Every structure is written in C-alpha cells, then in structure tokens.
Amino acid sequence: MKHFSKSLFVGAVIGALTISAAQLQAATPQDQLVIGTSLAQVLSLDPQQATEGKAVEIMSNLYDRLVASTADGKILPQLAESWKIDDKGITFTLRKANFASGNPVTSKDVVYSLARLLKMDQAAAANLKRVGYDKDNVEKLVKAVDDQTVRIDLSDQVTAELLLYRLTTTTTSVVDSVEVESHAVDNDYGNAWMRTHSAGSGPFALNRWSPNELVILDANKDYMTGTPKMRRVIVRHVPESQVERLMLERGDIDIASALTASDLATFQSKKGFAIQRIPTGGFYVLSMNAGNKYLANPKVREAIAYGIDYKGIEKTIMGPYGRARNVPVPENFESAIPNPDWHLDVEKSKQLLSEAGFKDGFSLTLKTIAQTPRIDLATAIQASLAQVGIKIDIQQGNGSEIIAAHRARDFDLLIPQTSAYMPNVLGSMEQFSSNPDNSKEANNAGNFVWRSGWDIPELTALTAKASMEPDAKKRGELYVEMQKMFVEQKPAVLPLFERFEPIVLNTKVEGYVGHPSQLTRLENVTKVETQ
C-alpha cells in the first residue's frame, strides 16, 4: 500500500497552481458563477432533511418558500403573493409559478411539503415541532382552500409573526409533490432520490452533485420572476485555504468562502477584490455532553467557561470569523444582556474543579469537523484547558461523522455552529434555551440542547412564554430573563464566539449579498466585463 504526506501533497498542489498562474491568468466564464468553499458538511440536498450551512445556501436557490426574509429581517413575498393574518391563523394566496419539471405550483404542493417535513420527522422538523406542529396535527392545521390558497392555522404555541419567520427557512421549502412521489420507495417520501436531485421552483435546478467535489446548478429559464443572469453556478470543494486563495487570485473562482484569517487578510485593500463579513446571528459553540460524569456537574462546566482564553483566540485565530461572546444573542441585538464575566482565569477554574471533586483534573475527547476555523479553535481550546488540568484529545472527522456523533449524543465535547432564523433574541437563542423532552426515548436529534443531554425545564417554559407574548415591551423583559437564566445555569451549550461568514469576491461579481441565515439568492448576480 502506498502512503503519502498530506502536507507534501498540498504543497505540490499549491506549487502547481503557482506555476500555472505565472503562465496564464485564468478567468471564469462570463455567464457562470464559480464559488470555492468547503462542502464537507453537505450530506443531503433534501430541504426537508438537510440543515447544514452550505447545504442551505445551495437549497435556497433550488427551492422557494411561501415567504422570504431580507438580510435585515423583513418578510417578503416569494411563492405567496400576499397573505392575511387573523387571530387564528394565516391565509396565503399563491402567485402563478411552475416547478422546474413544468408542473404548476399549487396549494396541494405546499400542504404536501409541510406534511412531508413533519412526517419524515428528521432534524429539519425541529423549528416547527418546537412550536406545536407535528406529524399528527399538520394536516389539520395546514389546508388547501383551493389551488391558489393555503390556510395555516396557528398552534397554541406560536404567534403569526413568529410563524412567518419560521416559514422563511429552507426546511419549509415547497417541493414538487408529483415529482417527489414518483420517486418514493418504501414510504420514504422520495428522500433517497431527493438527497441528490432537486424538485423545486427556484431560480436554479440541480445538474450534478459529487460529494466533497462540486455542485453544479443550472438556471431555470422559466423562473417566475425571469431567467437568472448566470447560466450556471458551480460550487467547488476547496477545503485547503491556501489553494482557495491562489484559485481566487488567478481567476479560477469568483468567490472564496473557506479562507483562514491570514489568507483573508491578503485581500484587504487588494485591487480587484472585496470582502464581505456577514453576521449570522449565530455562534461557534462548545457543546458539552451533560450525560458525561464530569460535565453533568455545573461547577465543571463553569470551570471550563473560565478555562478558555476567548480574547487570545479571537485575536490569533478567529479574526473575521468571530468575536468573543458567551450569551447566545449577538451583542447588538435589542434586549441583549452584557457578557458574563467569563474569561481565562486559571486559578478560579482550578478552584471550581476542586469544589466539584476533581482537583486532579480528568481527560475528555473533543470532536470537530476538520475545516476552518474549527480545527484551529479546537487546538486552542485544548491548549487553554490543559492549563487547568483538563486533558483534551482532539478527534477530527468529516461532516457526516461529526454531525452523526452530535445527534447521537456520542461525544464528550464537540464544536458545532449555529445561525439565527430571525434577527432578534428568540431567533438566535431559542435553540439554546428550549428542550421540551430530554429523555433518550424522545430521540429529538433536531433539538440542539437535547443533543447535549442538558435538561432545562424552567428555561424551556420561559422560552415558550416569550414566543407567545404579543406585547413587545413584555417580550423584551422576558428575553432579558431568558438570557440571565441561561448564564446562571452554567450552560452545557456554551457560546464561544459570535459567528460571522467572511467571504472574498472578485469585484467583477455584482449583486451578491450574503444573507445572515445563509439564504443567499443568486438569480440577480451578474458579472461586469473584465478590462
């Protein structure tokens, strides 16, 4: 068996690119947008199954929802041209649109899609399940009035305003029920086929997906608002930052979104390139398994909170990717509370471990996806916690391995990332503060807190109360109370850094506006002629 050094291999690739760059300045086709990124977390392109960030970016262009949200949080029509809200629910009127197959979009497709989401009952269903919609009541609460009219009744756990925001997420995408059902096998709702195909009405259709290689999207020429400006979008898997930087510099890609902080810095004020730093409303998180004999103790979790050098890591590693923040609400959101006094304090951390009965420390494993910036973040946490007597063994893995471990509670420590589905405290914090049933039997892998086995009945009840409060002032007061309770309970889902998505664009790309929830649409992206 032949063995090779990964570092030597990467070096050879970089060398080859450098030589090529000297010989020829490449350029992507004028009618194609080429994006370099990491596709390690893209495990499925079924919108009622996939929730990972890069998959969301791709699916947001394959599918439409009833409504959409702008980068600043405004609700806009998408498949619904209008809607009316009453005290019991929302009635949507659909616009005329077709799926890529040519089939018309009807209210039956909307009902089918939401029922499919809840009946498949995977992680993607969590956002609706959390507010009272489930596989047993969905067909009572979601109904087709006629071909162009859909009625969604409110559960007793959500307001109309917050339901609209939940309907902007890719998990509520409307799929072509005729096409999907034609590929159903053994009552799987077409999932086996949908993982690698598209059945949407969006501006693009899936041409090809080769895992950890590339995704090709072709323009939907009959899209309801007009043919997209780009004939094709190609998303390339380029996990090595230096390779991605060189590809962007020589014109092999138009956009780079998996660069290290140091490689990003090379494009600062560089002619021909622009940097976007997109706030996601989410966080890089240290998830602790509260089923672990050490991590079940709040004093141990607090010791870990005092055992991490947030500011040092922010400066040396995170850079444009994140800023230190230990409350799961961005500091500029209305009703956000100040950060708790968690900072690197070795002596206090050791004291807390001693009080918990572990003065000699202990060992844990930390699992992480091997991509920027999480692997460097894991290494920094390992070094930081070593100072207080907690020995960390880092286990790197691909997206499918780490995500599966997280959902199965098969970890000690793990570094996931989150985003917000709406730009307020609830949109960012709800996934950190709601866990209605912590039992293993619940098997609620779609619930972020459940994955850590952290039982928080009082905080869950308070979150539910806030989601139903119609008065803005009272709701703000509940938001503050939620955050304070979260900190007081020494969380097993510890926010580390408010998460940003930094990307670098060739300035010939126009109309690309990164979306905080990674719902970036591409139909209006154009390229100016190169000089």
N, C-alpha and C positions, 0 to 999 in steps of 0.2 A: 504493500500500500504506500502510495506517495504522500508525503506530508509537506506542508508549506507554511511559511510565516505570513500571517495576515498583514503585519506591518510592512513586510517586503513587497507583498502583492499590491497593497495600496500605494506604496511608494512608486512601484512600477507604473501603475495607472496614472498617477499624477505626473510622472516623468513623461509618459507618452502624450498626455494632454498638453503638457508644456511645449513639447517638440512640435506637436500639431499646430498649436496656437501660433508658434513662430512662423510656420509655413503658410497658414491660411486663417483668415478671420472669418469664422462661420457666421451664419445668420439663419434664424428660423424662418420658415415661410411666412409671408405677409398675412395669409389668411388662416394661420394656425397659432394657437397659444400653447407654449410648452412650459410646464411647471416642474421644477425639481423639488422633491421633498422626500420624506420617509413614509413609505407605505406599510411599515411593519405592523401597524395596528388595524389595517384594513382586512377584516376577516370575512366580511359579507357585505353585499350591496343591496340587501333586502331592507327597505326602510322600516319595516315592522319588526326588524331584528337588530340591525346594526346601530350602535350609539357612539362609536369611537370617532374622534375629531375629524380625521382625514376622510373617513367614510362619509361623514355628514357633509363635508364640503363637496364631495362628488355627487352624493344623492340629492343635494339641494338643487342641482342643475338637471337631474333626470326626472324629478317629480315636482308637482305643485301641491300646495296645501289650500285649504279654504281661504286662509288669510296669511299674510306675511308680516314681518316686522322689519323696520329700518334699523340702521346701526345705532340710532339714538332712541330706539324703543317705541316708535309709533307703529300702530297697527294699520296695515294697508290691505286692500282687496287683492286677491290672487285668483283662485277659481271662483270665489264668491264675488259677484259684482257689488252686492250690497247685503246688509243684514239688519234685522230689527231685534232689539232686546226688550223683553218684558220681565215680569217678576218671577217667571217660571222657566225661562229658557231663551234660546236664540234661534231665529228663523233666518236661514241663508237662502239667497236667490243666486243661482249659478249663472255664469256667463256661458256663451256658446264656445265650446272648446272640444278638441279631439285628442285622443291619445296618439302616440307615435304609430300605433298599429292602424290608425284610421277610425277606430271605434269612437263614438261620441262619449264625452264625459257626462254622466248623469248622476242624479241623486242616489241611485242604487249603488253606484261605484263608491260614493262617499260612505254610505252605510256599511257596505262590504268592507271597506278599508279599515274603518274604526273597529268593526266587529272582529276583523282578522287580527288586528293588533292585540286586542284583549283576549281573544280565544287562543292565539298562539302562546300568550302569557309568558313572554320572554322578558329580558331586562328592559327592552324598549317600552314595555307597557307601564312601567313604574310611574311615569309622570301623570297618567290618567288614573291609575289604580289608587294613587296616593290621595285623590280627592273623590273617591267613591264610585268610580266607574269600574266595572269588571265584566268578565265573560258571561255572567248570569243576567246582568241587567242592561247590557249595552243595546240590545235590540228593542228594549222597552224605552230607553232614553234617547236613542238616535233613530229617526224615522224619515223615510222618503215621503214627502207630502204629494209631490208629483215629480215628473222627470227633472225639473229645474229647481226644485225647492226641497231643502233639507231642514228638519227641525231637530235641534239638540236640546233636550230638557236638562235643567241643572240638577245635579245630585244635591244632597243636603250638606255637602262639604266644600262647595266652591261658589264663588261669585261669577257673574257673567264676564266681568273684566279679566279675571284671572284665567277663566276658561279660554278666552280668546288668545291669550298669550301661550297657553299650552297647545293650542291648535296651530301655532306657527312652527312648531318643531318638526323635524323630518320624520319622526315616528308616526305622525298623523298624515303623512303624505297620501294622496289619493292614487290608488293603483287601478289598472285596467282589470276589472273583475272577470271579464270574459277571457282575456288572455291568460291571466293568472290561473283561473280554474281549469283551463285547458291543459295546464302542466301540473296539476295536482296529482300527487301519488300517495296512496295510503293516508288520506286525510291530513296531508302536511300543509294544506293551503298554498301549495305551489312553492314552498320555501326552498326545496332543493334546487329548483330551477331559478328562482328569484335571487338566490345568493350570487349568481354570476350573470344574470341577464337583467334587463330593465323593462318595465311595463308602465311607463309614466306618460304624462302630458307635458313634461318640462321642455325647456329650450334645447336640450340635448338628449340623445339616446346612446346607450352603451354599445360601442362597437366591439370592444375587447377589454378583458381584464386578465392579466397574467400576474398572480400574486407575487409580491416583492420584486416586480419588474416594471410594469407600466399599466396605465389605464388609458384607453382611447375613447373619447366621446365625439360623436358626430352631430352636427347641427340638425335640429328638427326644422326642416324647411317650411312646415305648415304650422309653426308655433303660433299661438293665439294672438300674440302682440307683434308678430313679424319674425322673419328669419333672423337668427343670431348673426352678428357681424363676423364672428370667427366660424369658418367652415368646420374646424376640428379643434379639440382641446386634447393635449397629450400630457398626462401626469406621469413623470418618470421617478422611479425609486432610486434616490441618490442619498444613501444614509451617511456617507463619508463627507464631512463638511468641506474639507479641502478640495475634494473632487468637485463638489457642487459649486464652490466659489470659482474655480477655474472654468467650469462649464458656463457659468453666467458671464464671466469676463470675456470669454471668446465667442459668446453668442449662441451656444448650443441650447440654452434655455432662456426663457424670458423673465421668469420669476423664480427666486430661491427662497424656500421656507424651512430649511433644516440646517441653518448655519450656526456654528458656535459663536459665542460673543466676540471672540478675537477675529474670526473671519468676517463677521458683520461689520466690525469696526473698520475694515479695509475699504468699505464702500461709503463711509462717512464723508460727505462733501466731494465724492468722486464724480467727475463729469460723466454723464450718461446713465446714472443710476439714482434711484430714490428709495428711501427706507420708510416703510410704514410700521408703526408699533401699535398693534391693535389690542385694546383692553378687552379681555374676555369676560370679566366679571367672575372668573373662576380662580382656582388655586392649584399650586403644586402642594400635595398633601403627604404627610407621613401617617399612613393607616397602621394602627396597632390592633392586633387580634386580642380582644378582651377575653377570649377563651384561654389565652396563654396564662400560666400560673403567675408569671411576673406582671404581665401587662394588665391583668384583671385588677390590680391594685392602683387606685387613683394616685397614690404618692409616687409610684414608679412612673406613671405617665407624666406627672408633674416634674419629676426628676429629669425625664427625657426632654421636656419642654425647656428646662433650664440648662440642658447639656448640649445645646446646639448653638453654634456661632452664626446666627442669622445675618448679621451685618457683614461679617467677613465673607460669608458665602455669597451674599448679594453682590459684594464688590468684586470678588475674584472669579465667580462662576456664572451667576445668574445674569448680571448685567442687564441687557434689554429684555430678558425673558421674565424677570420678576422683581418685585420689591417685597421686603420683609413685612409680613402681616400675619397675625395669629388668630384673628377673628375672621370667620368665613363670609365677610362682607367687605367689598372694596372701601377704602378709607374715604373716598369722595362721594359715596352713596348717601342720600338723605337718611338720617336716623342711625348712621354708623357710629359705633362707640369707639373710644380710643383703644389702642392696643394694650393688652395686659403687659405687666412688667416681666415678660419672659425674655431672657437674654442669656448669653453664656455666663454662667456663674458656677464654676466647678465645685466650689465648697458647698454651696447650697444644694446642688444636685446630689453630691455625695451624702449630705446630711439627710435628705429626703429618702435616699436609698437605704440608709441605715435605719431610719424610722420605720421603713416598710419591712425591715428584717433581712435586707440584702446588702449588708455593709461591704461584703467581699465581691460584690458585683455578680454578673452572670453573662451568658452568651445568648445571642439571638441571630437569626438569619434575616437578611433584608433582600427582598426580591424587587427587581426593577427591569423594565424594558430597556434594552441597550440602545438608547438613542439620546440625542441632545435635547435638553441639558440633564436628563435624569441620571445618566450613569455617573457624570461628574458630581452631581448633587449627592448621590448615594455614597461616593467615595469620601466626600467632605463630611457627611454625617457619621460615617464610620470613624474617621479620624477624631471628630469632635467628641463623640460618646466614649471613645477609648480613654479619654482623659478622666472620666468619672467612674471607670471600671466596668463599662458595658462593652463587651467584645462583640463586634458585628462581622458576620460572614456574608459577603455580598453574593447573591445568585442572580446572574443576568439571564435573560431569556427573550424569546421573540414575543410578539404581541399576543398570539394565541395562548402561549404557555402562561404568561403572567396574568392576563385577563382571566383565564380559566381558574388559576390559583386564587385570585382575588374573589371571584364569585363563589368559589367552593370553601372559603374560609381556610384555605390551605397555605398559611403564611404566619410568620411572627410579625414582621414589619414589611411594608410594601409602599412604593411611591406611585400613586395614581395622580391624575389631574382632573379638574372639574371645569365647568363653564356655567354661566347663568342663562336661564331661558327667558328672563326678563330683567330689565335694569333697575331692580330695587332689592331691598333686603331679602324678601321672600324668594325672589328668583335666584338669588345667589346662595342663600343659606338653607333653604328647605331640605336639600339633600343631606345636609349635615345635622339636621335637628328633628328629623321625623323617622321613626322606626316602629310602626304600629304593632308588629309581632316579631319578637326577636328569637323565637323558637327555631330550632333546626328544621322542624317539620314544616314551618312556613315556607322554607326554601325560596325566600324572596331575594334572589340574587340581583334583581334590578334595583334594590334599595341599597344606597351607598353605605349607610350606617349598619344595616344588617350584615353586610359583608365582614365588618369588624366585630360582630357579636356584641355591640355596645347597647345595652338596654336602657332606654331613656324615656320612660312613660310620661313623666311630667313635662319634659321638653317637647315631646311629641304632641301632647294635648295642647300646649301653649301655641305650637306652630299651627295646629288645626284651627284654633281660636282666631289667630291672626289672619288666616286665609279666608275667614268668613266675616271679618269685621268690615262693614261698609264705610264707616266714618274714618277719614284719612288721619285725623289727629289721634284718635284712639288706636288706630292701626300702627301709627308711628311709635306710640308708647309701648305697644306690645312687641314691636320689633326690637326696641331697646332692651326690654325684659328678656326676650329670647337670647340675645347676644350675651347678656350678663349671666344667664343661667348656663349657657354653653361653656363659658370660661370657668365658672365655679365648679362644674362637674369634671374638670380635667379631662378634656376630650380624648377619645380613642381614635378620632379622626382629626389630627392636628394640622390645621393650615400652616404652611411654612412661608409661602411666597404668593402674593397676588400675581396671577399669571397673565402674561402678555404674549402675543404672537408677533414676533418681528419678522418681516419679510423684506426682501430687496427686489426691486423691479427695474428692468431696463426702461428708461424713460420713453422709449418708443411705444410702450404699453399705456393706453389711456382708458379710463373708465373702470379700472379695477379698484373697488373699495372694499377692504376687508371687513367682514361682519363679526361682531363680538361673539356670536353664537356659532361661528364657522358656517353660516348660511350664505356665504359669498356667492352671488349670482354672476354669471359670465356672459349673458346674452348681449349686453351692451358694451363689452370690452372691444376696443379697436386697437390698431397699431398705426402710428404715423409712419410715413415713408422715411426711410433712412437717408441721410445725406450722403 
